[in-house]
Amino acid sequence: MRKTVVGKAGTVLLVAILVTLIMVPVSCQWSVPKDAVPRSEKRLDGNITIEPQSGIYCCMKEILPFPVLVFLHGAMRFTVNINDSESGIDRVVFFINGAQQFIDTEAPYQYTLTGGWFLKFTISAWADGMMSDPVVVYRIFP
């Protein structure tokens, strides 16, 4: 009889993910503090999104497609995609649960989270007057 160690580990992992998705409440601040972002006369003419938005990741590599974004372990890299006809973006501000975390001034606009946040949180980005939709992230092991 063949042992299925990988099958048992996969089952335990899936149960841990499902428990986290169901049991952990999220408290998010959707508005941006007035002093958190610079004011600018120009405004973004397109839209702004954050990638990745779904899937199961480990050490910045996608393992499986999944309907929500789950990081199992290791660093997480978020990239902002901006559709703007004028492309006059000078900075992108990243927020976790509404609190400013990082400002990137060079394209590609990226933020690498290496520790600290655990379980369920949201990440969003701001660029020239436009806020991205928040992406809900589940992190199992920091």
N, CA, C and O of each residue as an XYZ file, in Angstrom:
568
protein
N       0.843     -1.187      0.000
C       0.000      0.000      0.000
C       0.883      1.243      0.000
O       1.819      1.347      0.793
N       0.591      2.156     -0.867
C       1.392      3.356     -1.044
C       0.907      4.462     -0.115
O      -0.292      4.726     -0.021
N       1.858      5.113      0.577
C       1.509      6.228      1.458
C       1.334      7.494      0.629
O       2.065      7.730     -0.332
N       0.365      8.292      1.012
C       0.119      9.558      0.305
C       0.409     10.724      1.242
O      -0.499     11.415      1.702
N       1.687     10.924      1.513
C       2.101     12.012      2.402
C       1.756     13.360      1.784
O       1.290     14.265      2.477
N       1.985     13.493      0.485
C       1.672     14.757     -0.187
C       0.174     15.011     -0.135
O      -0.252     16.151      0.052
N      -0.625     13.977     -0.295
C      -2.073     14.139     -0.228
C      -2.536     14.616      1.131
O      -3.415     15.474      1.220
N      -1.956     14.071      2.197
C      -2.328     14.499      3.546
C      -1.885     15.925      3.807
O      -2.623     16.711      4.402
N      -0.687     16.258      3.366
C      -0.195     17.627      3.547
C      -1.049     18.606      2.760
O      -1.343     19.702      3.240
N      -1.446     18.225      1.569
C      -2.310     19.079      0.759
C      -3.665     19.284      1.406
O      -4.219     20.383      1.365
N      -4.203     18.224      2.006
C      -5.490     18.329      2.694
C      -5.386     19.258      3.890
O      -6.263     20.096      4.104
N      -4.322     19.118      4.671
C      -4.111     19.990      5.829
C      -3.976     21.444      5.380
O      -4.529     22.348      6.007
N      -3.242     21.661      4.295
C      -3.059     23.012      3.770
C      -4.386     23.600      3.308
O      -4.682     24.758      3.603
N      -5.184     22.824      2.594
C      -6.469     23.308      2.124
C      -7.398     23.639      3.290
O      -8.099     24.651      3.250
N      -7.412     22.814      4.311
C      -8.232     23.080      5.492
C      -7.768     24.366      6.177
O      -8.599     25.174      6.593
N      -6.448     24.568      6.300
C      -5.925     25.788      6.917
C      -6.347     27.025      6.132
O      -6.702     28.047      6.720
N      -6.310     26.934      4.812
C      -6.707     28.061      3.971
C      -8.191     28.349      4.150
O      -8.583     29.501      4.335
N      -9.009     27.318      4.096
C     -10.449     27.517      4.235
C     -10.826     28.074      5.599
O     -11.693     28.944      5.688
N     -10.196     27.591      6.662
C     -10.468     28.116      8.003
C     -10.096     29.585      8.075
O     -10.832     30.384      8.654
N      -8.960     29.951      7.492
C      -8.528     31.346      7.486
C      -9.520     32.213      6.723
O      -9.867     33.302      7.179
N      -9.979     31.741      5.569
C     -10.911     32.524      4.760
C     -12.241     32.736      5.463
O     -12.859     33.792      5.324
N     -12.679     31.747      6.212
C     -13.989     31.824      6.852
C     -13.934     32.534      8.199
O     -14.819     33.334      8.503
N     -12.925     32.263      9.006
C     -12.923     32.673     10.404
C     -12.318     34.050     10.679
O     -12.672     34.672     11.681
N     -11.430     34.541      9.839
C     -10.696     35.757     10.164
C     -11.452     36.983      9.651
O     -11.629     37.130      8.442
N     -11.896     37.856     10.537
C     -12.569     39.073     10.090
C     -11.551     40.080      9.562
O     -10.374     40.020      9.916
N     -11.987     40.974      8.744
C     -11.102     42.014      8.223
C     -11.666     43.374      8.612
O     -12.870     43.619      8.533
N     -10.766     44.243      9.032
C     -11.175     45.617      9.303
C     -10.308     46.507      8.436
O      -9.089     46.555      8.607
N     -10.921     47.196      7.524
C     -10.180     47.976      6.545
C     -10.593     49.434      6.597
O     -11.746     49.767      6.868
N      -9.647     50.271      6.336
C      -9.916     51.693      6.214
C      -9.842     52.000      4.724
O      -8.755     52.012      4.147
N     -10.987     52.249      4.098
C     -11.022     52.412      2.649
C     -10.642     53.810      2.218
O     -10.219     53.998      1.077
N     -10.776     54.797      3.083
C     -10.420     56.153      2.706
C      -8.948     56.400      2.987
O      -8.364     55.806      3.894
N      -8.370     57.269      2.209
C      -6.961     57.600      2.353
C      -6.845     58.853      3.209
O      -7.531     59.840      2.944
N      -5.982     58.833      4.242
C      -5.785     60.038      5.045
C      -5.339     61.205      4.170
O      -4.542     61.020      3.250
N      -5.850     62.407      4.450
C      -5.569     63.555      3.592
C      -4.082     63.886      3.505
O      -3.612     64.343      2.463
N      -3.339     63.662      4.586
C      -1.920     64.002      4.558
C      -1.037     62.844      4.089
O       0.186     62.980      4.068
N      -1.629     61.716      3.716
C      -0.843     60.538      3.350
C      -0.344     60.575      1.914
O       0.674     59.956      1.603
N      -1.027     61.275      1.044
C      -0.633     61.290     -0.359
C      -0.404     62.715     -0.812
O      -1.086     63.633     -0.358
N       0.551     62.904     -1.703
C       0.815     64.253     -2.192
C      -0.324     64.748     -3.079
O      -0.966     63.961     -3.775
N      -0.563     66.026     -3.048
C      -1.577     66.620     -3.911
C      -0.924     67.005     -5.231
O       0.217     67.466     -5.261
N      -1.640     66.816     -6.297
C      -1.103     67.098     -7.609
C      -2.193     67.720     -8.471
O      -3.372     67.406     -8.314
N      -1.800     68.588     -9.366
C      -2.768     69.198    -10.273
C      -3.194     68.210    -11.350
O      -4.340     68.248    -11.799
N      -2.302     67.332    -11.772
C      -2.669     66.376    -12.803
C      -3.439     65.211    -12.194
O      -3.265     64.881    -11.020
N      -4.269     64.610    -12.985
C      -5.081     63.489    -12.546
C      -4.920     62.337    -13.537
O      -4.767     62.556    -14.739
N      -4.955     61.138    -13.029
C      -4.844     59.942    -13.843
C      -6.042     59.860    -14.781
O      -7.182     60.065    -14.364
N      -5.777     59.562    -16.042
C      -6.824     59.543    -17.046
C      -7.338     58.125    -17.324
O      -8.290     57.960    -18.086
N      -6.733     57.112    -16.727
C      -7.129     55.738    -17.007
C      -7.540     55.008    -15.756
O      -8.371     55.494    -14.989
N      -6.952     53.821    -15.540
C      -7.253     53.078    -14.318
C      -5.980     52.472    -13.741
O      -4.938     52.423    -14.394
N      -6.093     52.013    -12.502
C      -4.952     51.482    -11.769
C      -5.373     50.155    -11.134
O      -6.425     50.072    -10.501
N      -4.557     49.131    -11.304
C      -4.839     47.824    -10.709
C      -3.578     47.263    -10.073
O      -2.462     47.658    -10.409
N      -3.781     46.334     -9.146
C      -2.670     45.671     -8.464
C      -2.644     44.207     -8.888
O      -3.687     43.554     -8.944
N      -1.472     43.700     -9.180
C      -1.286     42.281     -9.498
C      -0.338     41.681     -8.483
O       0.571     42.388     -8.048
N      -0.474     40.458     -8.078
C      -1.517     39.517     -8.458
C      -2.805     39.804     -7.696
O      -2.792     40.478     -6.666
N      -3.922     39.283     -8.217
C      -5.214     39.455     -7.564
C      -5.814     38.137     -7.114
O      -6.755     38.128     -6.319
N      -5.294     37.030     -7.603
C      -5.810     35.727     -7.193
C      -4.735     34.663     -7.408
O      -3.769     34.870     -8.143
N      -4.925     33.528     -6.754
C      -3.990     32.420     -6.880
C      -3.353     32.076     -5.549
O      -3.430     32.843     -4.589
N      -2.720     30.906     -5.504
C      -1.957     30.491     -4.325
C      -0.488     30.621     -4.668
O      -0.018     30.054     -5.654
N       0.243     31.380     -3.843
C       1.650     31.683     -4.086
C       2.513     31.205     -2.922
O       2.065     31.165     -1.776
N       3.747     30.847     -3.233
C       4.755     30.540     -2.227
C       6.078     31.091     -2.729
O       6.499     30.777     -3.842
N       6.730     31.901     -1.926
C       8.027     32.497     -2.288
C       7.969     33.197     -3.643
O       8.848     32.998     -4.482
N       6.936     34.019     -3.862
C       6.723     34.835     -5.047
C       6.464     34.033     -6.318
O       6.583     34.577     -7.415
N       6.112     32.753     -6.199
C       5.792     31.945     -7.378
C       4.384     31.384     -7.243
O       3.994     30.901     -6.180
N       3.624     31.455     -8.338
C       2.278     30.916     -8.308
C       2.331     29.393     -8.333
O       2.993     28.787     -9.176
N       1.610     28.788     -7.382
C       1.556     27.335     -7.283
C       0.307     26.806     -7.974
O       0.377     25.875     -8.776
N      -0.846     27.412     -7.653
C      -2.131     26.975     -8.188
C      -3.033     28.170     -8.435
O      -2.942     29.173     -7.726
N      -3.900     28.075     -9.431
C      -4.940     29.096     -9.541
C      -5.933     28.925     -8.395
O      -6.211     27.804     -7.970
N      -6.460     30.028     -7.903
C      -7.394     30.003     -6.783
C      -8.240     31.268     -6.879
O      -7.739     32.290     -7.349
N      -9.495     31.244     -6.456
C     -10.348     32.424     -6.644
C      -9.956     33.649     -5.821
O     -10.360     34.762     -6.159
N      -9.183     33.474     -4.755
C      -8.704     34.607     -3.957
C      -7.181     34.545     -3.903
O      -6.575     33.565     -4.334
N      -6.570     35.601     -3.371
C      -5.116     35.669     -3.295
C      -4.636     35.114     -1.962
O      -4.992     35.634     -0.905
N      -3.824     34.054     -2.013
C      -3.307     33.411     -0.809
C      -1.793     33.278     -0.958
O      -1.296     32.755     -1.956
N      -1.065     33.766      0.065
C       0.382     33.575      0.122
C       0.668     32.591      1.241
O       0.266     32.807      2.384
N       1.362     31.511      0.914
C       1.647     30.487      1.903
C       2.853     30.846      2.756
O       2.817     30.694      3.977
N       3.908     31.318      2.130
C       5.150     31.584      2.852
C       6.060     32.457      1.995
O       5.997     32.417      0.766
N       6.894     33.232      2.644
C       7.896     34.011      1.933
C       7.417     35.402      1.574
O       6.331     35.834      1.959
N       8.258     36.085      0.827
C       7.983     37.467      0.424
C       6.832     37.516     -0.577
O       6.545     36.540     -1.269
N       6.186     38.665     -0.634
C       5.095     38.897     -1.562
C       5.421     40.145     -2.370
O       5.732     41.190     -1.798
N       5.353     40.047     -3.687
C       5.618     41.208     -4.540
C       4.323     41.620     -5.229
O       3.660     40.811     -5.878
N       3.976     42.903     -5.073
C       2.791     43.461     -5.700
C       3.237     44.467     -6.750
O       4.111     45.295     -6.492
N       2.641     44.395     -7.926
C       2.966     45.287     -9.030
C       1.718     46.073     -9.408
O       0.629     45.508     -9.511
N       1.877     47.373     -9.615
C       0.763     48.221    -10.019
C       0.797     48.388    -11.528
O       1.824     48.742    -12.107
N      -0.340     48.128    -12.153
C      -0.511     48.358    -13.588
C      -1.345     49.605    -13.761
O      -2.417     49.732    -13.170
N      -0.852     50.534    -14.576
C      -1.541     51.804    -14.775
C      -1.819     51.989    -16.255
O      -0.903     51.941    -17.076
N      -3.088     52.200    -16.595
C      -3.485     52.572    -17.943
C      -3.742     54.064    -17.930
O      -4.737     54.530    -17.376
N      -2.845     54.802    -18.539
C      -2.966     56.255    -18.558
C      -2.518     56.735    -19.927
O      -1.423     56.401    -20.380
N      -3.358     57.514    -20.582
C      -3.030     57.975    -21.930
C      -1.836     58.927    -21.934
O      -1.129     59.022    -22.937
N      -1.604     59.630    -20.831
C      -0.501     60.581    -20.788
C       0.737     60.025    -20.102
O       1.836     60.537    -20.319
N       0.590     58.991    -19.281
C       1.700     58.341    -18.565
C       2.578     59.330    -17.815
O       3.804     59.228    -17.861
N       1.975     60.270    -17.138
C       2.732     61.252    -16.380
C       2.818     60.905    -14.904
O       2.816     61.804    -14.063
N       2.894     59.631    -14.571
C       2.922     59.189    -13.179
C       4.318     59.445    -12.613
O       5.320     59.043    -13.204
N       4.373     60.118    -11.461
C       5.674     60.347    -10.841
C       5.878     59.515     -9.582
O       7.003     59.404     -9.096
N       4.789     58.916     -9.035
C       4.920     58.062     -7.856
C       3.654     57.239     -7.654
O       2.558     57.619     -8.064
N       3.851     56.102     -7.009
C       2.739     55.248     -6.606
C       2.911     54.986     -5.118
O       3.996     54.623     -4.662
N       1.827     55.175     -4.360
C       1.850     54.975     -2.918
C       1.077     53.694     -2.612
O      -0.069     53.539     -3.032
N       1.711     52.778     -1.876
C       1.090     51.511     -1.503
C       0.542     51.599     -0.076
O       1.178     52.170      0.810
N      -0.652     51.024      0.133
C      -1.308     51.024      1.433
C      -1.671     49.601      1.833
O      -2.088     48.800      0.996
N      -1.511     49.290      3.118
C      -2.020     48.039      3.680
C      -3.011     48.418      4.760
O      -2.688     49.158      5.689
N      -4.228     47.899      4.626
C      -5.339     48.236      5.533
C      -5.493     49.743      5.712
O      -5.820     50.211      6.802
N      -5.259     50.499      4.647
C      -5.442     51.939      4.668
C      -4.263     52.741      5.182
O      -4.297     53.970      5.139
N      -3.219     52.081      5.669
C      -2.040     52.784      6.193
C      -0.919     52.772      5.143
O      -0.604     51.731      4.567
N      -0.331     53.935      4.910
C       0.742     54.044      3.919
C       1.928     53.175      4.309
O       2.369     53.191      5.459
N       2.449     52.405      3.330
C       3.567     51.501      3.574
C       4.813     51.850      2.769
O       5.932     51.741      3.272
N       4.622     52.275      1.509
C       5.782     52.424      0.629
C       5.432     53.361     -0.518
O       4.295     53.386     -0.989
N       6.434     54.141     -0.969
C       6.274     54.996     -2.147
C       7.309     54.563     -3.172
O       8.500     54.502     -2.868
N       6.859     54.262     -4.387
C       7.763     53.892     -5.476
C       7.714     54.988     -6.525
O       6.636     55.417     -6.937
N       8.890     55.442     -6.956
C       8.962     56.541     -7.915
C       9.465     56.109     -9.283
O       9.625     56.945    -10.172
N       9.719     54.815     -9.468
C      10.224     54.333    -10.756
C       9.386     53.161    -11.255
O       9.034     52.258    -10.496
N       9.076     53.198    -12.555
C       8.356     52.077    -13.167
C       9.331     50.912    -13.358
O      10.507     51.166    -13.621
N       8.917     49.677    -13.243
C       7.594     49.219    -12.852
C       7.378     49.478    -11.365
O       8.284     49.281    -10.554
N       6.186     49.916    -11.017
C       5.856     50.266     -9.645
C       5.563     48.988     -8.857
O       4.554     48.320     -9.080
N       6.477     48.663     -7.924
C       6.360     47.411     -7.176
C       6.608     47.629     -5.693
O       7.317     48.548     -5.284
N       6.003     46.755     -4.905
C       6.209     46.739     -3.461
C       6.390     45.290     -3.045
O       5.545     44.444     -3.339
N       7.498     45.002     -2.356
C       7.761     43.657     -1.868
C       7.586     43.650     -0.360
O       8.298     44.340      0.369
N       6.630     42.860      0.090
C       6.346     42.719      1.513
C       7.067     41.468      1.998
O       6.793     40.363      1.530
N       7.999     41.651      2.950
C       8.818     40.525      3.393
C       8.427     39.975      4.754
O       8.924     38.917      5.140
N       7.583     40.631      5.477
C       7.189     40.108      6.782
C       6.167     40.994      7.446
O       5.759     42.019      6.900
N       5.762     40.591      8.617
C       4.891     41.436      9.419
C       3.420     41.132      9.312
O       2.805     40.787     10.321
N       2.823     41.242      8.146
C       1.379     41.062      7.999
C       1.062     39.591      7.928
O       1.730     38.833      7.225
N       0.031     39.184      8.663
C      -0.332     37.782      8.785
C      -1.846     37.637      8.694
O      -2.579     38.544      9.089
N      -2.303     36.550      8.199
C      -3.708     36.208      8.017
C      -4.349     37.071      6.945
O      -3.942     36.981      5.787
N      -5.333     37.905      7.270
C      -6.111     38.607      6.247
C      -5.864     40.105      6.308
O      -5.968     40.719      7.370
N      -5.534     40.694      5.152
C      -5.357     42.142      5.061
C      -5.677     42.587      3.642
O      -5.871     41.757      2.754
N      -5.730     43.890      3.433
C      -5.961     44.420      2.088
C      -4.788     45.288      1.676
O      -4.151     45.937      2.505
N      -4.515     45.287      0.379
C      -3.495     46.170     -0.179
C      -4.145     46.980     -1.289
O      -4.955     46.465     -2.061
N      -3.780     48.254     -1.358
C      -4.275     49.133     -2.410
C      -3.146     50.086     -2.787
O      -2.127     50.166     -2.101
N      -3.344     50.802     -3.882
C      -2.316     51.730     -4.356
C      -2.977     53.021     -4.827
O      -4.126     53.022     -5.268
N      -2.234     54.113     -4.728
C      -2.684     55.435     -5.136
C      -1.690     55.992     -6.135
O      -0.479     55.883     -5.941
N      -2.199     56.590     -7.206
C      -1.331     57.245     -8.185
C      -2.065     58.436     -8.765
O      -3.123     58.284     -9.375
N      -1.515     59.606     -8.581
C      -2.019     60.841     -9.174
C      -3.530     60.992     -9.104
O      -4.196     61.160    -10.126
N      -4.059     60.932     -7.896
C      -5.467     61.209     -7.695
C      -6.401     60.029     -7.865
O      -7.614     60.195     -7.743
N      -5.887     58.858     -8.140
C      -6.742     57.697     -8.336
C      -6.297     56.557     -7.423
O      -5.110     56.249     -7.320
N      -7.279     55.939     -6.762
C      -7.013     54.823     -5.859
C      -7.426     53.521     -6.530
O      -8.473     53.454     -7.174
N      -6.604     52.489     -6.381
C      -6.967     51.174     -6.918
C      -8.048     50.550     -6.053
O      -8.254     50.956     -4.909
N      -8.732     49.567     -6.603
C      -9.620     48.759     -5.775
C      -8.746     47.942     -4.835
O      -7.683     47.475     -5.243
N      -9.164     47.758     -3.594
C      -8.345     46.967     -2.671
C      -8.344     45.490     -3.054
O      -9.346     44.954     -3.526
N      -7.204     44.849     -2.842
C      -7.058     43.412     -3.074
C      -6.955     42.753     -1.706
O      -6.083     43.098     -0.909
N      -7.852     41.799     -1.436
C      -7.819     41.073     -0.175
C      -6.765     39.975     -0.284
O      -6.750     39.208     -1.246
N      -5.878     39.909      0.724
C      -4.778     38.955      0.736
C      -4.875     38.095      1.970
O      -5.108     38.602      3.067
N      -4.698     36.798      1.806
C      -4.633     35.861      2.930
C      -3.210     35.331      2.985
O      -2.701     34.806      1.995
N      -2.571     35.467      4.130
C      -1.201     35.002      4.290
C      -1.186     33.954      5.395
O      -1.568     34.239      6.530
N      -0.745     32.748      5.067
C      -0.821     31.642      6.003
C       0.390     31.590      6.940
O       0.216     31.587      8.158
N       1.603     31.551      6.403
C       2.815     31.517      7.204
C       3.702     32.678      6.782
O       4.128     32.726      5.628
N       4.000     33.632      7.697
C       4.824     34.794      7.316
C       6.245     34.430      6.954
O       7.041     35.307      6.617
